[in-house]
């Protein structure tokens, strides 16, 4: 968000109320903005709104509620919801009501976190009521705002201590008609899988999969555990641990690469079963680290049904490049083939150091 975004927010405020001080907002919001990250900018803009809005909080809420539909980008509206998070904690119920109204213009999932931290029971009870809303944005906020590991958001002590606190919300949304909501529920459950896998597996085992919406949520909620080859997770999606198959060539090419180059992974899989069988095929890369250590990461490849006596040739490629969350080191990178949670092949590649011949 840069100068144009500030101008849009300022225009929205001026159009919403003559009590909005456009010049004060632009001056405060512009000061030091460029040096900040995106979420730091959100908080900075929220702070800049305060001197530009009426000093009375209820009146300020009235102005930003009118402003929100006039904003042209999601993060502009997120900055408006952040104003509620930073200055509305003393007016809990009114602020929660405002966030439910504002979330349709730019998600309020980040702004809800301070209210959860302040009084988790009270906030979760309010959010549980949102699951009956006719607005899918409000229903999604109930799930997304309470995610234990919500990206870019502050951790909530109560959810860190017990990631299952929002279970009633998830139960209420387990067959939601909106894919926007179902994605959030699946992501929320996947967060729980990382801390309480047994709880998750026990809970999902009781969910009826005859509803396609619920079945979709279950499959996507289990993705971390499926990558890990967890037998109960595989069973919940109708896949047995291991498979009646033979593996032909499992090849990684080229055998030697440099950072920025692409590898291709291929395998031939043939069924030895007497009937059709579902297969979940993944691969695990063991990234070289300093001191001879490695760090493994599982990547999804393909899920499909393989008929009796049939075979399948799979191929996938991946560029070996650095990310903010993953830095590559030279050395041997082993790659495992995983079929239905069982390792069925191994290959790999050598990553050369810069300047190496």
N, C-alpha and C positions, 0 to 999 in steps of 0.2 A: 504494500500500500504506500503510494507516494503522493505527490502534490495533487494529482487529479482526484485521487480518492478523498483527500481532505476537502477539496472543493465540492465534491458531490455531497459529502456529509454536511458541510457548512450550508450548502444550498437547501438540503433537506430540512435542516434545523430552522433556517430562516423562513422557509415556506410553511413549516409546521406551526410556528409561533413568533409573534413580534418580540417576545421575551427572550428569544435565543440571540445571544451576542455573537454574530458571525466573526467579527474581527478578533475578538478575544480568543475564540476557539482556534482559528487558523494560526494565530501567533503562538499559542501554547502547544498546539499539535505539531507544528513545523519544527519547533526547537529540539534539535537532536534526533529527529526521526530517522534520518538516513543510516545512522550507526547501529540501529536496532534490528533484531531478528523479527520474524513475522509475529510471533506471539508477544514479544516485547512491545511491538508497535500497537498491537491490540490494546494492551494495558495502558500504554502511553496516551493513546487517543481517548480511551475511557476517562483517564485523569484530566485530559484537556477539555472534555465535555463539561466537567463539573462547574468551572467558573462561568461557562457560557450558558448554562441552564438556570432556571429558577432555583433559589436556595432551598425552597420547600420541596422535600423529596417527592411527595405525591404529585405536585405540579410538574416536577421534572419528568416523572414517569409518563404523565399525560403527553408531554412534548415528544419524548423519544418513541412512544407508541405510534404517534402520527408520523414521525420521521422514518421509521423502519421500512414501510412499503415504498418509500421514495429512493431507497438505496439500490445501487446497481450491481453490487458484488457481495458475495456471501460474507467475506471477512469484514466489510464495512458494517454489516449488521451484527457480526460477532462482537465488534468493538462496542456497539450500542448495548448488547446484552451484558458485556463486561462491566459497563457502568453500574448495572443492577448488582452485579456480584461484589463490586468494590464499595458501593455506598448504600446498599439496601439491606444489609444483614440485620439491622435493627427493626426492620419492618418485614418480618419473615413471610407472612402469608401474602401480603400485597405483592412482594417481590416475586414469590413463586408464581403467583397468578400472572404477573407481567412476563416472566420468562416463558410460560406456556403460550402466551399470545405472540411473543416476539420470535419464537423458534422457527416459525414457518418462513421467515424472511432471511434468516441466517442462524444456523443451529445455536441453541443455548446450552449445548452439552458441556462446554467449558465453564460457563457462568454458574451452572448448578452445583459445581464441586464445593465451593465455600459453604453453601447451605447444608450439604451433606456432612461436611467436616464439623460444622457448628452443632447440628442436631440431626444425626442420621435417622433416628426413628421418625422424627417429625417430617423430614424431607421425603423419606421413602414412603411414608403413608400417603403424602400428597401425590407423589409420583405414581403410586399404585392406582389412585383414582384416575389418573390420566390414561390408563390403559383402556378405559371405556369411551375415550373421546372419538368423535367422528373424524377428526383430523389426524391423518397418518403422521404428520410431523410431530404432533404432541405425543402420540403413542410411541414413536421412535425415541423421543426425548426421555421417556420413562425408562427405556432400556439403555440407551446410549449414555445418558448422563450418569448412570449408576455402574458403568463398566468398571471392574476392579483395576484394569490396566489400560484405561482410555489413553490413546496416544496424544502427546502434547499437553496432557492435563496433569494437574497436581494430584498426587495420590491422596486418597481419603483414609485416615487411620482406621475407621470402623470397617471399611471394605478390605483394607490390607489385612486386618486381623481375622476377618471372616468374609471371604469373597462371595459367599452364598447369601448374603443379607438380602439381596434383591430377588430371591427365588419366587416370591408371590407375583412379582411383575413379569418374570419370564414365563411362569405358568399361564398367566392371563393372556400372553401374546404368542403362545406356542403354535397357534394355527392362524396367525394374522393374515389377512387377505392381501396386504401390501408387501411387495418384495423389499421396499425401503425399510420396513419394520423388521421383516424376517432376517435380513442381513445383519441388522443390529443385534437381534436376539442371538443369532449364530455366533457373532463375534464376541458377545458378552459371555456366552457359554464356553467359547474357546479360551477366553481369559481365565475362566474358572478351571479349565482343564490343566492349566499350567501350575496351579497351586493345590487343587483338590480333585485329582482325576477320579478317585474312587467315588466321591460324592456325585460327580457328573455322570459317570457310567451307571450308577444306581438309579439316578433320577431319570435319565433318558431311557433306561430299560423299561420304565413304566409309561412312557409316552406312546400313544397309539400311532403306528405308522401307516394306518389305512387312510389318514388324511395326507394328501400330497404336500400341503404346506408344512405340516409337522415333519414329515419325512425329509423334506429339503433342509429344514433347520438342523435336524439331527446329523445329516451327512456333513454339512458345513461346520457344525459345532465340533465335530470329532476330528477335524483335519490334522490337528497337532498329534493326537494320539494315534491316528491312522499312520501318519508318517513314522511314528515310533514303533509301528508294528504291534501295538497293543491288541492282544487277541479279543478282548471283550468289545473294543471299539470296532474291529473288523466284523465281528459277529453281528453287531447292531446294524450294519449296512449289508448284511447277507453274504459276507465274505469269510471263508474259513482261513485259519492261520496256515500258511504254506499253500502250495498248489501242485496238482499233478501235471507237471510240465517238464520238458527238457530244454536246456538253454544251449543254443548254437553259439555263434560268435558273439561275444560281448566285447566291443572294441571302442577305444577312445582314440581319435585321430585329430591332429598329429600327436605323436608321442612326446614332442618337445615344443613348447610355445614360449612366447614372451608376453608380458603384460599388454593387454589391449587386443590380443589375437583371439580367435574363436576356436573352440574345440567342438567336434561332432561326436556324439555318443550313439552307438547303434547296437541292436541285439535282435537275434532271431529266437522266438519262443514257440515251442510246439507242444500241443496238448497230448497227454498220455491218458486222459480221463475217458470214461465211457459215456459221459454226458457233458452238456454245456456247463462251464464254470465261470464265475465272475473273477476277474483279476484286477488287482490294484498294483500298478507298477510304478515304483519310485526309484530314485538313485541318491546315494549318500556320498558327498564329497568330503574327504578328510583333508582340510586345508593345512598346509605346512605352517608351522610357527617357529619362533626362535627356540634354540636349545633342543631341537629335535622333537618338539611337541607338535601335536596336531589338534585341530578343532573341527568337529564334524557338523555338517548341515545337510538336512534331507530336502530334496526337491521333488515336487510332484512331476510325474511323467504322464501316465495315462491310466484310466480306469475303463475297462471294457469286458464284454463277455467273449470267451473263446470256446467255440464249438468243439465237440469231441473229434479228435483226429486232425483238427485244423492247426494252422500255424500263423504267426503274425510277425512281421518285420517292423520294428520300431526304430525311429531315429529322432534325435533332438540335438539342438546345438546351443551353445552358451558362450558368451564373450567373457574372457577372464579380465576383469577390470576392477579397480578399487572403488569402494563406496565409503560413505562416512561411517558405516557400521561394520565394514569389512576391509581390512588391508591385507594385501597378498604378500607372501614371503617366498623367496626362491626355494626350490626343493621338490621332492616327490609328493604328488597329490594323488592319493589312492581314491578310487571311485568304486563303490559297491552297487550292485544291482539288487533291488529288493522287490520281491514278488509276494504279495499278501503277507507282508510283515517278515518274510524270511529272506536272508541273504542268499542269493543264488548265483552270484558271479562277481568277479573283481577285475578291475583294470586300472588305468590311471595315466597320468602325464607328468612330465617334468617341466617346472616353470623356471626359466633362466633368469638370473639376476641381470639388471641393466648393465650393458656393456660386455656381458659374457658372450663367448663365441660358441 
